[in-house]
């Protein structure tokens, strides 16, 4: 079956206490022809390094990317070693994905908040290490390091992607990264503006704008799923984002902030006592659905498998190079992938590499 390198999925979507489920998900993803698995990180049972290794060990064609981990939670030499190991383990199918994370979380953890200056600095360090350089006496935004070295024989081209939402971060990503992963629940207009910001940043840096691979993230919740499960994956997921950083999501989409205030003030929302997609009951989620404007929930793929596939194509028309089908397992995505194959434009995506951070094939020793 032809591999669809323009499509990806998130492994262990949402909350999971059984990380071994990723093994079956990866096998099923390759069976139905998905191109890449993206590995998110939570400080419970979702360690990005462990999960990436598992995905690499049980796959043969699937691209693998962290989307994302944070550079400030590991020493740069540890991160460099993780990425080089994954690069060689997978024969060049791995991309290291970094993100800015959450300031409040870092504050309580006692680690520095992430800045763009730090990200640019650490990316430079990683690339130097991957190409066999010894770094001596480094003193920069990412920290002070008297001596860093992996192996002088290394000459590894390992892509780096960044997750980004706001225009400044998107332009920065276009300047320094090989790929960009956007955010769930972007309208098509917001997606188009975001892609333009990435391309603009690349062009201003003298780079080929088309060489930066931009992934949209599309909540994909087809009618073939049980109603209560659809509520959790759509309303619950949207509500959880609004709980965490609703101001940012509303601002980038140009949505009405008054609707966000109504959501936040609601007694059911305030009384749930946790992330809506993790702890809310179906009845609570039905109530939450009445608080969310249709426009907000329409920034997703819903309906029949064919209708979901059409929404995937909309993402490409808005400028995305790839689409991460978010919030569902490969089993749940199978009908949508089948419908997408029927509608897929011939010859449009054959040039894409399996590695989600590369526009060409990356090989490893």
Secondary structure, DSSP 4 states (H G I P E B T S, - for coil): ---EEEEEEETT-S--S-TTHHHHHHHHHHHHTEEEEEE--BTTTB-HHHHHHHHHHT-SS-EEEES-B-GGGS-HHHHHHHHHHHHHHTTS-EEEEE----HHHHHHHT-PPP-HHHHHHHHHHHHHHHTTPPEEEEEETTEEEEEE-S-TT------EEEE--SHHHHHHHHHH-SEEEEEES--HHHHHHHHHHHHHHHHHTTS-GGGSEEEEEEEEEETTS-HHHHHIIIIIHHHHHHHHHHHHHHHHHT--HHHHHHHHH-HHHHHS-S-HHHH--HHHHHHHHTTS-HHHHTSSEEESHHHHHHHHHHHHHTT-SEEEEETS-HHHHHHHHHHHHHHPPTTSSTT--SSTT-SS-----
